[in-house]
Amino acid sequence: MTTTPTTVKLTYEDYVSFPDDGKRHELIDGEHYVTPAPLTKHQRISMNLAAALYHHCQHTKAGRVFSAPTDVIFTETDVVQPDLLYIAKDQDHLITRENIQGAPDLIVEILSDSTRRRDERLKRHLYEQHGVKEYWIVDPELDSVKIYRLHDDRYATPQELSTEQSQPTPLTTHLLPGFSLSLSDLFA
């Protein structure tokens, strides 16, 4: 007789008891992931993009921008801390004092060696499953951005932007009309 090992899925209750050790802790399908602090290029890109999104939202009153560490709770067993996220004004009810309860309109992950696979596969699937309208994957090694947009509850083939293109397309989104950031400014 073969027995199947039981896997215990961690929950948000377990998550809040993790140590405050300066690392990023996340739960995906109840599995615990720990990531060390990102490299300086990662942080520079994050600051450039966060500043551009923040200033646009301040000017247009379109919504709110948050940076890591901000907990996004999709379910009791799916709790992540995206590098950046945007919540449209009409979705303000998702924002609580402690965290975000539900799917932000836009999530941005900036790849690092330790998160590349998770960001490109696990998180992309998680964000698609929970209805995140746009998911941007920023690659600091290639100075490129993949933009996944939700269409019929699935992410369509991503739009790929790169500084290697002869005339790089600026980073824009229909979620924030008028927002535009050149890749040279993003990766500066």
C-alpha positions as CSV (number, residue, x, y, z in Angstrom):
1,M,0.0,0.0,0.0
2,T,1.4,3.4,-1.0
3,T,0.8,6.4,1.1
4,T,0.8,9.9,-0.2
5,P,2.8,12.3,2.0
6,T,0.7,15.1,3.3
7,T,1.9,18.6,2.7
8,V,1.0,21.2,5.2
9,K,0.2,24.5,3.5
10,L,1.2,27.6,5.4
11,T,-1.4,30.3,5.9
12,Y,-1.4,34.1,6.5
13,E,-1.6,33.3,10.2
14,D,1.8,31.5,9.9
15,Y,3.1,34.2,7.7
16,V,2.7,37.0,10.3
17,S,4.7,35.0,12.7
18,F,7.8,34.8,10.4
19,P,10.9,36.6,11.9
20,D,11.5,40.2,11.0
21,D,14.9,39.4,9.5
22,G,15.2,41.9,6.7
23,K,14.4,39.3,4.0
24,R,11.3,39.1,1.9
25,H,9.0,36.3,2.9
26,E,6.1,35.2,0.7
27,L,3.6,32.4,0.4
28,I,2.6,30.9,-2.9
29,D,0.1,28.0,-2.6
30,G,1.1,27.7,1.0
31,E,4.8,27.2,0.3
32,H,7.2,29.6,2.0
33,Y,9.7,31.5,-0.1
34,V,12.5,33.7,1.3
35,T,14.5,36.2,-0.8
36,P,17.6,38.2,0.3
37,A,17.8,41.9,-0.1
38,P,18.1,42.9,-3.8
39,L,21.2,44.3,-5.6
40,T,21.7,48.0,-6.0
41,K,20.8,48.0,-9.7
42,H,17.5,46.4,-8.8
43,Q,16.8,49.1,-6.2
44,R,17.8,51.9,-8.6
45,I,15.3,50.6,-11.2
46,S,12.7,50.2,-8.6
47,M,13.1,53.8,-7.4
48,N,13.1,55.2,-11.0
49,L,9.8,53.4,-11.8
50,A,8.2,54.1,-8.4
51,A,9.0,57.8,-8.7
52,A,7.6,58.0,-12.2
53,L,4.4,56.1,-11.2
54,Y,4.0,58.1,-8.0
55,H,4.4,61.5,-9.6
56,H,1.9,60.5,-12.4
57,C,-0.6,59.3,-9.8
58,Q,-0.1,62.4,-7.7
59,H,-0.8,64.6,-10.7
60,T,-3.7,62.7,-12.1
61,K,-5.3,61.4,-8.9
62,A,-5.6,58.0,-10.7
63,G,-4.8,55.8,-7.7
64,R,-2.0,54.7,-5.4
65,V,1.4,53.2,-5.8
66,F,3.1,51.0,-3.2
67,S,6.6,49.5,-3.1
68,A,8.0,46.4,-1.3
69,P,7.5,45.4,1.4
70,T,3.8,45.7,1.0
71,D,1.8,42.5,1.6
72,V,-0.7,41.5,-1.1
73,I,-3.1,38.9,0.2
74,F,-4.9,36.9,-2.6
75,T,-5.9,34.0,-0.3
76,E,-4.9,32.6,3.1
77,T,-2.2,30.6,1.3
78,D,-1.1,33.2,-1.3
79,V,0.7,36.3,0.2
80,V,3.3,38.1,-1.8
81,Q,5.3,41.3,-1.7
82,P,5.7,42.6,-5.2
83,D,8.5,45.1,-6.0
84,L,5.8,47.7,-7.0
85,L,2.1,47.7,-7.4
86,Y,-0.6,50.2,-8.5
87,I,-4.2,50.3,-7.3
88,A,-6.7,52.4,-9.3
89,K,-8.8,54.9,-7.4
90,D,-12.0,52.8,-7.9
91,Q,-10.2,49.9,-6.2
92,D,-9.3,51.8,-3.0
93,H,-11.4,49.4,-0.9
94,L,-8.5,46.8,-1.4
95,I,-6.2,48.9,0.7
96,T,-6.3,48.3,4.5
97,R,-4.1,49.6,7.2
98,E,-2.0,46.4,7.2
99,N,-2.0,45.2,3.6
100,I,-3.7,44.9,0.2
101,Q,-6.7,42.5,0.2
102,G,-7.1,41.3,-3.4
103,A,-5.7,41.9,-6.9
104,P,-3.9,45.2,-7.6
105,D,-4.5,46.6,-11.1
106,L,-0.7,46.5,-11.9
107,I,2.1,44.5,-10.4
108,V,5.8,44.9,-11.2
109,E,8.5,42.4,-10.4
110,I,12.2,43.2,-11.0
111,L,14.1,40.0,-11.7
112,S,17.1,38.9,-9.7
113,D,19.0,35.6,-9.8
114,S,17.2,34.3,-6.8
115,T,13.7,35.2,-8.1
116,R,13.9,34.9,-11.9
117,R,12.1,31.5,-12.1
118,R,9.5,32.3,-9.5
119,D,8.7,35.7,-11.0
120,E,8.5,34.4,-14.6
121,R,6.4,31.3,-13.8
122,L,4.8,30.9,-10.4
123,K,4.0,34.6,-9.8
124,R,2.9,35.1,-13.4
125,H,0.4,32.2,-13.0
126,L,-0.7,33.5,-9.6
127,Y,-1.3,37.0,-10.8
128,E,-3.2,35.8,-13.9
129,Q,-5.3,33.5,-11.8
130,H,-6.3,36.3,-9.4
131,G,-7.1,38.8,-12.1
132,V,-4.1,41.3,-12.0
133,K,-4.8,43.4,-15.1
134,E,-1.1,44.0,-16.0
135,Y,2.0,42.3,-14.9
136,W,5.4,43.8,-15.8
137,I,8.6,41.8,-15.5
138,V,11.6,44.0,-15.5
139,D,15.0,42.4,-16.4
140,P,18.0,44.4,-15.1
141,E,20.4,42.1,-16.9
142,L,18.9,42.6,-20.4
143,D,17.5,46.1,-19.7
144,S,14.1,44.9,-20.9
145,V,10.5,44.8,-19.8
146,K,7.8,42.1,-20.5
147,I,4.3,43.4,-20.2
148,Y,1.5,40.9,-19.7
149,R,-2.0,42.1,-20.1
150,L,-5.1,40.2,-19.0
151,H,-7.4,39.4,-21.9
152,D,-10.3,37.0,-21.4
153,D,-9.0,36.0,-18.0
154,R,-5.6,35.0,-19.5
155,Y,-2.4,36.8,-20.1
156,A,-1.8,37.4,-23.7
157,T,1.6,37.1,-25.3
158,P,3.7,39.7,-23.6
159,Q,4.8,43.0,-25.2
160,E,8.5,43.1,-25.0
161,L,10.4,46.4,-24.7
162,S,14.2,46.6,-24.7
163,T,17.0,49.2,-24.9
164,E,18.4,47.0,-27.6
165,Q,15.6,47.9,-30.0
166,S,16.6,50.5,-32.7
167,Q,14.0,52.9,-31.4
168,P,12.9,51.7,-27.9
169,T,9.2,52.1,-27.2
170,P,8.6,53.9,-23.9
171,L,6.8,52.1,-21.1
172,T,3.1,53.0,-21.1
173,T,-0.1,51.5,-19.9
174,H,-3.8,52.0,-20.6
175,L,-4.4,51.7,-16.9
176,L,-2.7,55.1,-16.4
177,P,-3.5,57.3,-19.4
178,G,-0.7,59.7,-20.1
179,F,1.9,57.7,-18.3
180,S,5.1,57.3,-20.2
181,L,8.6,56.4,-19.1
182,S,11.6,56.0,-21.5
183,L,13.6,52.8,-21.0
184,S,16.7,55.0,-20.7
185,D,15.2,56.7,-17.7
186,L,14.0,53.4,-16.3
187,F,17.4,51.8,-16.4
188,A,19.4,55.0,-15.7
